[in-house]
Amino acid sequence: FNKRSVQFSHVICEDSAYLDPPQQRSFENIDAIICCVGYKTNFPFLDAKELDIEFDPRTWYKHCFPPGHDGNLAFIGYARGHQGGIPQIAEMTARYHALIQSGERRLPKNLKQLALEEGHAESEYFLLSAHLRTLVDYPSFCDSLAILIGCLPPMPNPIFDPAMFIKYWFYPNWACWYRLRGPGANPKAVDKVLKERFPLS
């Protein structure tokens, strides 16, 4: 901050209480202010030139698979939903990666082209956040992975299960929805979450 005076709109005090709206309050004897900025996608343990990798998730298929490595090199956790969290998308990516490693799924032959097309579409969609190269549209990104995995959740029947039908359309797109069918399906766990933990009130 170069010894300048800075006023924060939100302050978290030692007792975890928020000051919002801002109040006139001074803080003295501050040793450091840590700002979470300036992060770069970098892997010092990898030789990027030798592996021919571009450190830009939007050039990797599904933000995970750099072209030219046949799925043997994967980066899980580099898709950040504009809503939802990184762990949910990372789980879906890891499931797809596991299926590729087990031989149950194959990466598309035109992986590089698809990655560039999807990356271009994401850059246009998130035009105002051009520096956030990990950013994806959470629902559509998870659904695209679910199609590849084979776990796209079916729409519940509005006649035979109206409660689940309503949840399907109005509840959050939680990761548990992708456990209804396909590899790694666990319908009982889904019922535990959607029917017992979060019933319709």
C-alpha positions as CSV (number, residue, x, y, z in Angstrom):
1,F,0.0,0.0,0.0
2,N,3.1,2.2,0.0
3,K,2.4,3.9,3.3
4,R,-1.0,5.2,2.1
5,S,-4.1,5.3,4.2
6,V,-6.7,2.7,3.1
7,Q,-10.3,2.5,4.1
8,F,-11.9,-1.0,3.8
9,S,-15.6,-1.5,3.2
10,H,-15.5,-4.8,5.2
11,V,-13.3,-5.6,8.2
12,I,-13.1,-8.8,10.2
13,C,-12.0,-8.1,13.7
14,E,-10.3,-10.5,16.1
15,D,-13.6,-11.6,17.5
16,S,-14.7,-12.5,13.9
17,A,-17.4,-9.7,14.0
18,Y,-18.0,-7.9,10.7
19,L,-18.0,-4.1,10.5
20,D,-20.6,-3.6,7.8
21,P,-21.5,-0.8,7.0
22,P,-18.0,0.6,7.5
23,Q,-17.4,2.3,10.8
24,Q,-14.8,4.8,11.8
25,R,-12.3,2.6,13.5
26,S,-8.5,2.7,13.6
27,F,-6.2,-0.3,13.7
28,E,-2.7,0.3,15.0
29,N,0.5,-1.8,15.3
30,I,-0.4,-3.8,12.1
31,D,2.6,-5.9,11.0
32,A,1.2,-7.0,7.6
33,I,-1.8,-6.8,5.4
34,I,-2.1,-10.0,3.2
35,C,-4.0,-9.6,0.0
36,C,-4.9,-12.7,-2.0
37,V,-3.9,-11.4,-5.4
38,G,-1.3,-12.1,-8.0
39,Y,-1.6,-15.8,-8.2
40,K,-0.4,-17.5,-11.4
41,T,-0.9,-20.9,-12.8
42,N,2.6,-22.4,-12.7
43,F,4.1,-25.8,-12.1
44,P,7.8,-25.4,-11.2
45,F,8.2,-29.2,-10.9
46,L,7.3,-29.7,-14.6
47,D,9.3,-28.8,-17.6
48,A,6.7,-27.0,-19.7
49,K,8.9,-26.8,-22.8
50,E,9.8,-30.5,-22.7
51,L,6.2,-31.6,-22.1
52,D,4.8,-29.0,-24.6
53,I,2.2,-27.7,-22.1
54,E,0.6,-24.3,-22.1
55,F,-0.3,-23.3,-18.6
56,D,-3.8,-22.1,-19.5
57,P,-6.7,-24.4,-18.4
58,R,-8.8,-23.1,-21.3
59,T,-6.4,-24.9,-23.7
60,W,-6.9,-28.2,-21.8
61,Y,-9.8,-30.5,-22.6
62,K,-12.4,-30.0,-19.8
63,H,-9.8,-27.8,-17.9
64,C,-8.0,-31.0,-17.1
65,F,-6.2,-32.8,-20.1
66,P,-3.4,-30.9,-21.9
67,P,-3.3,-32.0,-25.6
68,G,-0.7,-34.6,-26.6
69,H,-0.6,-36.7,-23.5
70,D,-3.4,-39.2,-24.1
71,G,-4.9,-38.6,-20.6
72,N,-1.7,-39.6,-18.9
73,L,-1.2,-36.1,-17.6
74,A,-4.2,-34.5,-15.9
75,F,-4.8,-31.4,-13.8
76,I,-7.8,-31.7,-11.5
77,G,-9.1,-28.7,-9.7
78,Y,-8.5,-26.1,-12.5
79,A,-12.2,-25.5,-13.3
80,R,-13.8,-23.0,-11.0
81,G,-17.6,-22.6,-11.2
82,H,-19.0,-19.1,-11.3
83,Q,-21.4,-20.6,-8.8
84,G,-20.9,-23.8,-6.9
85,G,-17.5,-24.8,-5.7
86,I,-14.2,-26.2,-7.0
87,P,-14.5,-29.5,-5.1
88,Q,-17.8,-30.5,-6.9
89,I,-16.3,-29.9,-10.3
90,A,-13.0,-31.6,-9.2
91,E,-15.0,-34.6,-8.2
92,M,-16.6,-34.9,-11.6
93,T,-13.3,-34.4,-13.4
94,A,-11.7,-37.0,-11.2
95,R,-14.5,-39.5,-12.0
96,Y,-14.0,-39.0,-15.7
97,H,-10.2,-39.3,-15.3
98,A,-10.6,-42.5,-13.4
99,L,-12.8,-44.0,-16.2
100,I,-10.1,-43.0,-18.8
101,Q,-7.4,-44.6,-16.7
102,S,-9.4,-47.8,-16.3
103,G,-10.1,-48.0,-20.0
104,E,-13.8,-47.6,-19.7
105,R,-13.8,-44.2,-21.5
106,R,-11.5,-42.7,-24.1
107,L,-10.6,-39.1,-24.7
108,P,-11.8,-37.7,-28.1
109,K,-9.3,-37.7,-30.9
110,N,-9.9,-34.1,-31.6
111,L,-9.3,-33.1,-28.0
112,K,-7.1,-30.1,-28.8
113,Q,-9.7,-28.6,-31.2
114,L,-12.6,-29.2,-28.7
115,A,-10.5,-27.6,-25.9
116,L,-9.8,-24.5,-27.9
117,E,-13.5,-24.2,-29.0
118,E,-14.7,-24.6,-25.4
119,G,-12.1,-22.2,-24.1
120,H,-13.0,-19.6,-26.7
121,A,-16.7,-19.9,-25.7
122,E,-15.8,-19.5,-22.0
123,S,-13.7,-16.4,-22.8
124,E,-16.6,-14.8,-24.6
125,Y,-19.0,-15.7,-21.9
126,F,-16.8,-14.4,-19.1
127,L,-15.6,-11.4,-21.1
128,L,-15.5,-9.1,-18.0
129,S,-13.4,-11.6,-16.1
130,A,-10.8,-12.3,-18.8
131,H,-8.0,-12.8,-16.2
132,L,-9.8,-15.7,-14.5
133,R,-8.9,-18.5,-16.9
134,T,-10.2,-21.2,-14.6
135,L,-13.7,-19.8,-14.6
136,V,-16.5,-22.1,-16.1
137,D,-20.3,-22.2,-16.1
138,Y,-20.9,-24.6,-13.3
139,P,-24.2,-26.3,-14.4
140,S,-23.3,-26.7,-18.0
141,F,-19.8,-27.8,-17.3
142,C,-20.9,-30.5,-14.8
143,D,-23.5,-31.7,-17.3
144,S,-21.0,-31.9,-20.1
145,L,-18.8,-34.1,-17.8
146,A,-21.8,-36.1,-16.7
147,I,-22.6,-37.0,-20.3
148,L,-19.0,-38.2,-20.8
149,I,-19.2,-40.2,-17.6
150,G,-22.7,-41.5,-18.2
151,C,-24.2,-40.1,-15.0
152,L,-26.4,-37.3,-16.3
153,P,-29.3,-37.2,-13.8
154,P,-32.7,-38.1,-15.3
155,M,-35.6,-35.8,-14.8
156,P,-37.9,-37.3,-12.1
157,N,-41.4,-38.2,-13.1
158,P,-43.8,-35.4,-12.0
159,I,-46.6,-37.8,-11.5
160,F,-44.9,-40.6,-9.6
161,D,-42.4,-38.5,-7.7
162,P,-43.6,-34.9,-7.7
163,A,-41.3,-33.9,-4.7
164,M,-38.2,-35.0,-6.5
165,F,-39.5,-33.3,-9.7
166,I,-39.7,-30.0,-7.9
167,K,-36.3,-30.4,-6.3
168,Y,-34.8,-31.3,-9.7
169,W,-35.9,-27.9,-11.1
170,F,-35.6,-25.7,-8.0
171,Y,-33.0,-27.1,-5.7
172,P,-29.3,-26.3,-6.2
173,N,-27.4,-28.4,-8.7
174,W,-25.6,-30.3,-6.0
175,A,-23.0,-33.0,-6.8
176,C,-25.2,-35.7,-5.3
177,W,-27.5,-35.4,-8.4
178,Y,-24.8,-37.0,-10.4
179,R,-24.8,-40.1,-8.2
180,L,-28.3,-41.2,-9.3
181,R,-27.0,-43.5,-12.1
182,G,-23.9,-44.4,-14.0
183,P,-20.5,-45.4,-12.8
184,G,-20.2,-44.8,-9.0
185,A,-24.0,-44.5,-8.6
186,N,-25.3,-44.4,-5.1
187,P,-29.0,-43.7,-5.1
188,K,-29.4,-44.4,-1.4
189,A,-26.9,-41.6,-0.6
190,V,-28.8,-39.3,-2.9
191,D,-32.0,-40.1,-1.1
192,K,-30.3,-39.4,2.2
193,V,-29.4,-35.9,1.1
194,L,-32.4,-34.9,-1.0
195,K,-35.2,-36.6,0.8
196,E,-34.0,-36.8,4.5
197,R,-31.6,-34.0,4.8
198,F,-33.4,-31.5,2.6
199,P,-37.1,-32.5,2.4
200,L,-39.7,-30.2,1.0
201,S,-41.1,-28.2,3.9
